[in-house]
Amino acid sequence: MAETTEKKAPAKKAPAKKAAAAAADAVVEAPVEAGHEHAAHDVRDADARGYRKSRRGYVVSDKMDKTIVVEVEDRVKHPLYGKVIRRTSKVKAHDEQNTAGIGDLVLINETRPLSATKRWRLVEILEKAK
């Protein structure tokens, strides 16, 4: 039995450069919001993701210079049982004037990396410790 195998020519793909240029032409300019004039990302996409997070928490340590450790509480609902569970995490935040003390309720915002572990900054002290 003689089998004839026909070789098909591979399908040609559009060059990557032309496809990228076509995609770049299709991008619609988003309205510029305050503070994002020179951002290299899509502003609409950033807002959808919640671009800069803001958290409230209690200061548990202020022993480092210009750094506080804030315990942030997150309440999540258990997916199966529905019970609300408290989850806490400790984050390091930048405190420029060293104003926050242990026990203070503070508001912190996400920021660019300031050190190996510090990605938050102190916005305001909501309540001083008694």
C-alpha positions in Angstrom: 0.0 0.0 0.0 1.5 3.2 -1.1 0.4 6.1 1.1 0.7 9.6 -0.3 1.5 12.2 2.2 0.8 15.7 1.1 2.7 18.4 2.9 0.6 21.5 3.5 2.3 24.9 3.5 2.2 26.4 7.0 -0.3 29.2 7.4 1.4 32.6 7.3 1.0 34.9 10.3 0.9 38.6 10.1 4.3 40.1 11.1 4.4 41.1 14.8 5.5 44.6 14.0 2.5 45.3 11.8 0.1 43.8 14.4 1.6 45.9 17.2 1.3 49.0 15.1 -2.4 48.2 14.3 -3.1 47.6 18.0 -1.4 50.9 18.9 -3.6 52.8 16.4 -6.7 51.2 17.9 -6.0 52.6 21.4 -8.5 55.4 22.3 -7.1 58.2 24.4 -8.5 58.3 27.9 -9.4 61.5 29.6 -6.5 62.7 31.7 -7.2 62.9 35.4 -5.4 65.0 38.0 -2.1 63.4 39.0 -2.0 61.0 36.0 -0.8 63.3 33.3 2.5 61.5 32.8 1.5 58.0 33.8 2.6 55.3 31.4 -0.5 53.1 32.1 -4.1 53.3 31.1 -5.9 55.5 33.6 -9.3 53.8 33.2 -7.7 50.4 33.9 -6.0 51.8 37.0 -9.2 53.1 38.5 -10.9 49.8 37.9 -8.3 48.0 39.9 -8.3 50.5 42.8 -5.0 52.2 41.9 -3.9 53.2 45.4 -5.2 51.3 48.4 -6.0 53.0 51.6 -6.2 51.2 55.0 -6.9 52.0 58.6 -5.1 50.2 61.4 -3.5 50.5 64.8 0.2 51.2 65.3 1.9 48.3 67.0 5.5 49.5 66.8 7.3 52.8 66.4 10.8 51.8 67.3 12.3 52.4 63.9 13.2 55.9 62.6 10.5 57.3 60.3 8.8 53.9 60.1 5.8 52.5 62.0 4.3 49.0 61.9 0.6 49.1 61.4 -1.7 46.1 62.1 -4.5 46.2 59.5 -7.6 44.1 60.0 -9.5 42.6 57.1 -12.9 40.9 57.5 -13.6 38.2 55.0 -16.6 35.9 54.7 -15.8 32.2 54.7 -16.8 30.8 51.2 -18.6 27.7 52.5 -19.8 28.5 56.0 -20.5 32.2 55.7 -18.9 33.2 59.0 -17.1 36.5 59.0 -13.4 35.9 59.8 -11.0 38.6 61.0 -7.6 38.4 59.3 -4.8 40.7 60.4 -1.6 41.7 58.6 1.2 43.9 59.7 2.6 46.4 57.2 5.4 48.9 57.5 4.5 52.5 56.8 6.6 55.7 56.3 6.1 58.3 59.1 8.1 61.3 58.0 7.8 63.3 61.2 7.8 60.4 63.7 4.4 61.6 65.0 2.6 58.3 65.4 2.9 56.3 68.6 1.9 52.8 69.7 -1.9 52.4 69.9 -2.8 55.2 67.5 -5.5 54.6 64.9 -3.9 55.7 61.6 -4.9 56.0 58.0 -2.2 54.8 55.5 -2.0 54.9 51.7 -0.2 52.6 49.3 2.8 54.2 47.7 5.9 53.3 45.7 8.5 51.0 47.3 10.4 53.1 49.9 12.6 50.2 51.1 12.7 46.4 50.9 9.5 46.0 53.0 8.0 49.5 53.2 5.2 50.2 50.6 2.8 52.4 52.6 2.9 56.0 54.0 1.1 57.6 56.9 -1.7 60.0 55.8 -3.1 61.0 59.1 -3.5 60.0 62.7 -7.3 59.4 63.2 -7.2 58.9 67.0 -4.3 59.2 69.4 -3.8 56.4 72.0 -5.1 57.1 75.5 
